[in-house]
Amino acid sequence: MSTALPHPFAKVVAWLNLIGNLTIIGTGGAVRLTGSGLGCDVWPGCTSTSFLPGIDEGVHGLIEFGNRTLSGVLGIFALLAVIAVWRLRRRRRDLWVHAWILLAGVVVQALIGLVVVATELEMSTVGVHYFLSAVLVGVATSFLLRVGREPGPRERAVPVWMLALTHLGTLLLAAVVVVGILTTGSGPHSGDEDIVRDSTAWEQLAHAHAWVGYALAAVLVVLLVGAIATRQRRYLGAVIAVIAVVAVQIAVGIAQSRLGIPPLLVGIHMVLAGITVALGVVLVDATRRPAALRPPPPAGPAA
């Protein structure tokens, strides 16, 4: 094994971090969509008299405390990532930085959780919770991609116009996530059954969320055509994967709008958004490849 590659266990840890950060989006969604946000009304314990949820807290307390417990598991996964790349901390700064971002992200998420409870699910704090989870999914994906490959210079693998359009797609994906957070936060699924926000802005935000999603889909179709025309196999596979998930997202979005925003579909929409972020990172990574080894220039004539 190359001395610049981490132990194979690092790839297992990378997968654990990615899966864990996607899973906590689902459990966080369950907290919000079942009205369990204040199932435990203090932090880090559940109540002022008990660390664990009791009979009085019921299923809401179990769901909320379960989500908090998963945060602790994510902290362990992130710490394992730091340990897994410890010996390469000088030669593989990219892995070292990724591992520390994952660990710091979990700590920040816990502190935001404290603020969310203290402010009784104030919309902006709940939204920051989800946004940071999406960012950590992206970081975990990048960590996973890097942990199994040799370091070294990389070069552009696609035409300049495709690279530019890929980055435009990345910006649109970020916009879809942000507007989606605002849309959910303005709607009926606030996180606690006694806190309902039927904001008059919800409908406008829902339309904006949809149109940004359609713009992203249009950019992806153009990139698909470009990948086929330029025979970029790795990039083609990545863009097909993103298109497939975005297509499902659009279908789920339309269905939840037609069916009155059922919680299950909203939860599926939230998790798929995280998966889309992960695949977006894979797509950007596919725009580059290891730089080709070029022979040294021929020596000049002997004196």
Contacts in CASP RR format, 6 or more apart in sequence:
PFRMAT RR
TARGET T0000
AUTHOR 0000-0000-0000
METHOD contacts of the structure
MODEL  1
MSTALPHPFAKVVAWLNLIGNLTIIGTGGAVRLTGSGLGCDVWPGCTSTS
FLPGIDEGVHGLIEFGNRTLSGVLGIFALLAVIAVWRLRRRRRDLWVHAW
ILLAGVVVQALIGLVVVATELEMSTVGVHYFLSAVLVGVATSFLLRVGRE
PGPRERAVPVWMLALTHLGTLLLAAVVVVGILTTGSGPHSGDEDIVRDST
AWEQLAHAHAWVGYALAAVLVVLLVGAIATRQRRYLGAVIAVIAVVAVQI
AVGIAQSRLGIPPLLVGIHMVLAGITVALGVVLVDATRRPAALRPPPPAG
PAA
1 7 0 8 1.000
1 8 0 8 1.000
2 150 0 8 1.000
3 91 0 8 1.000
4 88 0 8 1.000
4 91 0 8 1.000
4 92 0 8 1.000
4 150 0 8 1.000
4 151 0 8 1.000
5 148 0 8 1.000
5 150 0 8 1.000
6 84 0 8 1.000
6 85 0 8 1.000
6 87 0 8 1.000
6 88 0 8 1.000
6 92 0 8 1.000
6 95 0 8 1.000
6 147 0 8 1.000
6 148 0 8 1.000
7 84 0 8 1.000
9 84 0 8 1.000
10 81 0 8 1.000
10 84 0 8 1.000
10 85 0 8 1.000
10 95 0 8 1.000
10 147 0 8 1.000
10 148 0 8 1.000
11 144 0 8 1.000
11 147 0 8 1.000
11 148 0 8 1.000
13 77 0 8 1.000
13 80 0 8 1.000
13 81 0 8 1.000
13 84 0 8 1.000
14 81 0 8 1.000
14 140 0 8 1.000
14 143 0 8 1.000
14 144 0 8 1.000
14 147 0 8 1.000
15 144 0 8 1.000
16 77 0 8 1.000
16 80 0 8 1.000
17 74 0 8 1.000
17 77 0 8 1.000
17 78 0 8 1.000
17 81 0 8 1.000
17 102 0 8 1.000
17 140 0 8 1.000
17 143 0 8 1.000
17 144 0 8 1.000
18 137 0 8 1.000
18 140 0 8 1.000
18 141 0 8 1.000
18 143 0 8 1.000
18 144 0 8 1.000
18 278 0 8 1.000
20 70 0 8 1.000
20 73 0 8 1.000
20 74 0 8 1.000
20 77 0 8 1.000
20 140 0 8 1.000
21 74 0 8 1.000
21 133 0 8 1.000
21 136 0 8 1.000
21 137 0 8 1.000
21 140 0 8 1.000
22 137 0 8 1.000
22 271 0 8 1.000
22 274 0 8 1.000
22 275 0 8 1.000
22 278 0 8 1.000
23 70 0 8 1.000
24 67 0 8 1.000
24 70 0 8 1.000
24 71 0 8 1.000
24 74 0 8 1.000
24 133 0 8 1.000
25 130 0 8 1.000
25 133 0 8 1.000
25 134 0 8 1.000
25 137 0 8 1.000
25 270 0 8 1.000
25 271 0 8 1.000
25 273 0 8 1.000
25 274 0 8 1.000
26 267 0 8 1.000
26 270 0 8 1.000
26 271 0 8 1.000
27 63 0 8 1.000
27 66 0 8 1.000
27 67 0 8 1.000
27 70 0 8 1.000
28 67 0 8 1.000
28 129 0 8 1.000
29 266 0 8 1.000
29 267 0 8 1.000
29 270 0 8 1.000
30 36 0 8 1.000
30 63 0 8 1.000
30 67 0 8 1.000
30 267 0 8 1.000
31 37 0 8 1.000
31 63 0 8 1.000
31 64 0 8 1.000
31 67 0 8 1.000
31 191 0 8 1.000
32 126 0 8 1.000
32 184 0 8 1.000
32 189 0 8 1.000
32 190 0 8 1.000
32 191 0 8 1.000
33 189 0 8 1.000
33 191 0 8 1.000
33 263 0 8 1.000
33 264 0 8 1.000
33 266 0 8 1.000
33 267 0 8 1.000
34 59 0 8 1.000
34 60 0 8 1.000
34 63 0 8 1.000
34 263 0 8 1.000
35 60 0 8 1.000
35 189 0 8 1.000
35 190 0 8 1.000
35 191 0 8 1.000
35 192 0 8 1.000
35 193 0 8 1.000
36 59 0 8 1.000
36 60 0 8 1.000
36 61 0 8 1.000
36 63 0 8 1.000
36 64 0 8 1.000
36 191 0 8 1.000
36 192 0 8 1.000
37 60 0 8 1.000
37 64 0 8 1.000
37 116 0 8 1.000
37 121 0 8 1.000
37 191 0 8 1.000
37 192 0 8 1.000
38 60 0 8 1.000
38 64 0 8 1.000
38 117 0 8 1.000
38 120 0 8 1.000
38 121 0 8 1.000
38 191 0 8 1.000
38 192 0 8 1.000
38 194 0 8 1.000
39 46 0 8 1.000
39 53 0 8 1.000
39 57 0 8 1.000
39 58 0 8 1.000
39 60 0 8 1.000
39 61 0 8 1.000
39 63 0 8 1.000
39 64 0 8 1.000
39 65 0 8 1.000
39 192 0 8 1.000
40 46 0 8 1.000
40 47 0 8 1.000
40 53 0 8 1.000
40 57 0 8 1.000
40 61 0 8 1.000
40 64 0 8 1.000
40 65 0 8 1.000
40 68 0 8 1.000
40 117 0 8 1.000
41 47 0 8 1.000
41 48 0 8 1.000
41 117 0 8 1.000
42 48 0 8 1.000
42 117 0 8 1.000
43 68 0 8 1.000
43 113 0 8 1.000
43 114 0 8 1.000
43 117 0 8 1.000
43 118 0 8 1.000
44 51 0 8 1.000
44 68 0 8 1.000
44 110 0 8 1.000
44 114 0 8 1.000
45 51 0 8 1.000
45 52 0 8 1.000
45 65 0 8 1.000
46 52 0 8 1.000
46 53 0 8 1.000
46 54 0 8 1.000
46 57 0 8 1.000
46 61 0 8 1.000
46 64 0 8 1.000
46 65 0 8 1.000
47 53 0 8 1.000
47 54 0 8 1.000
47 56 0 8 1.000
47 57 0 8 1.000
52 65 0 8 1.000
53 61 0 8 1.000
53 62 0 8 1.000
53 64 0 8 1.000
53 65 0 8 1.000
54 61 0 8 1.000
57 65 0 8 1.000
60 193 0 8 1.000
71 106 0 8 1.000
71 109 0 8 1.000
71 110 0 8 1.000
72 106 0 8 1.000
72 110 0 8 1.000
74 106 0 8 1.000
74 109 0 8 1.000
75 103 0 8 1.000
75 106 0 8 1.000
77 102 0 8 1.000
78 99 0 8 1.000
78 102 0 8 1.000
78 103 0 8 1.000
78 105 0 8 1.000
78 106 0 8 1.000
79 103 0 8 1.000
81 98 0 8 1.000
81 99 0 8 1.000
81 102 0 8 1.000
81 103 0 8 1.000
81 143 0 8 1.000
82 99 0 8 1.000
82 100 0 8 1.000
82 103 0 8 1.000
84 99 0 8 1.000
85 92 0 8 1.000
85 95 0 8 1.000
85 96 0 8 1.000
85 99 0 8 1.000
85 147 0 8 1.000
88 95 0 8 1.000
88 96 0 8 1.000
89 96 0 8 1.000
91 151 0 8 1.000
92 151 0 8 1.000
94 146 0 8 1.000
94 151 0 8 1.000
95 143 0 8 1.000
95 146 0 8 1.000
95 147 0 8 1.000
98 139 0 8 1.000
98 142 0 8 1.000
98 143 0 8 1.000
98 146 0 8 1.000
99 143 0 8 1.000
101 136 0 8 1.000
101 139 0 8 1.000
102 136 0 8 1.000
102 139 0 8 1.000
102 140 0 8 1.000
102 143 0 8 1.000
105 132 0 8 1.000
105 136 0 8 1.000
106 136 0 8 1.000
108 132 0 8 1.000
109 129 0 8 1.000
109 132 0 8 1.000
109 133 0 8 1.000
109 136 0 8 1.000
112 125 0 8 1.000
112 128 0 8 1.000
112 129 0 8 1.000
112 132 0 8 1.000
113 125 0 8 1.000
113 129 0 8 1.000
115 125 0 8 1.000
116 122 0 8 1.000
116 125 0 8 1.000
116 126 0 8 1.000
116 129 0 8 1.000
119 125 0 8 1.000
120 192 0 8 1.000
120 195 0 8 1.000
121 190 0 8 1.000
121 191 0 8 1.000
121 192 0 8 1.000
121 195 0 8 1.000
123 185 0 8 1.000
123 186 0 8 1.000
123 190 0 8 1.000
123 197 0 8 1.000
126 185 0 8 1.000
126 190 0 8 1.000
126 191 0 8 1.000
127 181 0 8 1.000
127 185 0 8 1.000
130 181 0 8 1.000
130 270 0 8 1.000
131 177 0 8 1.000
131 178 0 8 1.000
131 181 0 8 1.000
133 274 0 8 1.000
134 177 0 8 1.000
134 273 0 8 1.000
134 274 0 8 1.000
134 277 0 8 1.000
137 274 0 8 1.000
137 277 0 8 1.000
137 278 0 8 1.000
138 277 0 8 1.000
138 278 0 8 1.000
138 281 0 8 1.000
140 278 0 8 1.000
141 277 0 8 1.000
141 278 0 8 1.000
141 281 0 8 1.000
141 282 0 8 1.000
142 281 0 8 1.000
142 285 0 8 1.000
145 281 0 8 1.000
145 282 0 8 1.000
145 285 0 8 1.000
149 290 0 8 1.000
150 290 0 8 1.000
152 290 0 8 1.000
152 291 0 8 1.000
153 290 0 8 1.000
153 291 0 8 1.000
154 288 0 8 1.000
154 289 0 8 1.000
154 290 0 8 1.000
154 291 0 8 1.000
155 288 0 8 1.000
155 289 0 8 1.000
155 290 0 8 1.000
155 291 0 8 1.000
155 292 0 8 1.000
156 163 0 8 1.000
156 287 0 8 1.000
156 288 0 8 1.000
157 232 0 8 1.000
157 234 0 8 1.000
157 235 0 8 1.000
157 286 0 8 1.000
157 287 0 8 1.000
157 288 0 8 1.000
157 289 0 8 1.000
158 166 0 8 1.000
158 227 0 8 1.000
158 230 0 8 1.000
158 232 0 8 1.000
158 235 0 8 1.000
158 286 0 8 1.000
158 287 0 8 1.000
159 230 0 8 1.000
162 223 0 8 1.000
162 226 0 8 1.000
162 227 0 8 1.000
162 230 0 8 1.000
162 232 0 8 1.000
162 235 0 8 1.000
162 287 0 8 1.000
163 287 0 8 1.000
165 219 0 8 1.000
165 222 0 8 1.000
165 223 0 8 1.000
166 223 0 8 1.000
166 283 0 8 1.000
166 284 0 8 1.000
166 287 0 8 1.000
167 284 0 8 1.000
168 219 0 8 1.000
169 216 0 8 1.000
169 219 0 8 1.000
169 220 0 8 1.000
170 280 0 8 1.000
170 283 0 8 1.000
170 284 0 8 1.000
172 212 0 8 1.000
172 213 0 8 1.000
172 215 0 8 1.000
172 216 0 8 1.000
172 219 0 8 1.000
173 216 0 8 1.000
173 276 0 8 1.000
173 277 0 8 1.000
173 280 0 8 1.000
175 212 0 8 1.000
176 209 0 8 1.000
176 212 0 8 1.000
176 213 0 8 1.000
176 216 0 8 1.000
176 273 0 8 1.000
176 276 0 8 1.000
177 273 0 8 1.000
177 274 0 8 1.000
177 277 0 8 1.000
179 205 0 8 1.000
179 208 0 8 1.000
179 209 0 8 1.000
179 212 0 8 1.000
180 205 0 8 1.000
180 209 0 8 1.000
180 273 0 8 1.000
182 205 0 8 1.000
183 202 0 8 1.000
183 205 0 8 1.000
183 206 0 8 1.000
183 208 0 8 1.000
183 209 0 8 1.000
184 266 0 8 1.000
184 270 0 8 1.000
185 197 0 8 1.000
185 199 0 8 1.000
186 197 0 8 1.000
186 199 0 8 1.000
186 201 0 8 1.000
186 202 0 8 1.000
186 205 0 8 1.000
187 197 0 8 1.000
187 198 0 8 1.000
187 199 0 8 1.000
187 202 0 8 1.000
187 261 0 8 1.000
188 196 0 8 1.000
188 197 0 8 1.000
188 198 0 8 1.000
188 261 0 8 1.000
189 261 0 8 1.000
189 263 0 8 1.000
189 266 0 8 1.000
190 196 0 8 1.000
190 197 0 8 1.000
206 257 0 8 1.000
210 250 0 8 1.000
210 253 0 8 1.000
213 246 0 8 1.000
213 249 0 8 1.000
213 250 0 8 1.000
214 250 0 8 1.000
216 246 0 8 1.000
217 243 0 8 1.000
217 246 0 8 1.000
217 247 0 8 1.000
217 250 0 8 1.000
220 239 0 8 1.000
220 242 0 8 1.000
220 243 0 8 1.000
220 246 0 8 1.000
221 243 0 8 1.000
223 239 0 8 1.000
224 236 0 8 1.000
224 239 0 8 1.000
224 240 0 8 1.000
224 243 0 8 1.000
226 232 0 8 1.000
227 235 0 8 1.000
227 236 0 8 1.000
227 237 0 8 1.000
227 239 0 8 1.000
228 236 0 8 1.000
232 286 0 8 1.000
234 286 0 8 1.000
234 289 0 8 1.000
235 283 0 8 1.000
235 286 0 8 1.000
235 287 0 8 1.000
237 286 0 8 1.000
238 279 0 8 1.000
238 280 0 8 1.000
238 282 0 8 1.000
238 283 0 8 1.000
238 285 0 8 1.000
238 286 0 8 1.000
239 283 0 8 1.000
239 286 0 8 1.000
241 279 0 8 1.000
241 282 0 8 1.000
241 283 0 8 1.000
242 276 0 8 1.000
242 279 0 8 1.000
242 280 0 8 1.000
242 282 0 8 1.000
242 283 0 8 1.000
245 272 0 8 1.000
245 275 0 8 1.000
245 276 0 8 1.000
245 279 0 8 1.000
246 276 0 8 1.000
248 272 0 8 1.000
249 269 0 8 1.000
249 272 0 8 1.000
249 273 0 8 1.000
249 276 0 8 1.000
252 265 0 8 1.000
252 268 0 8 1.000
252 269 0 8 1.000
252 272 0 8 1.000
253 265 0 8 1.000
253 269 0 8 1.000
255 265 0 8 1.000
256 262 0 8 1.000
256 265 0 8 1.000
256 266 0 8 1.000
256 269 0 8 1.000
259 265 0 8 1.000
END
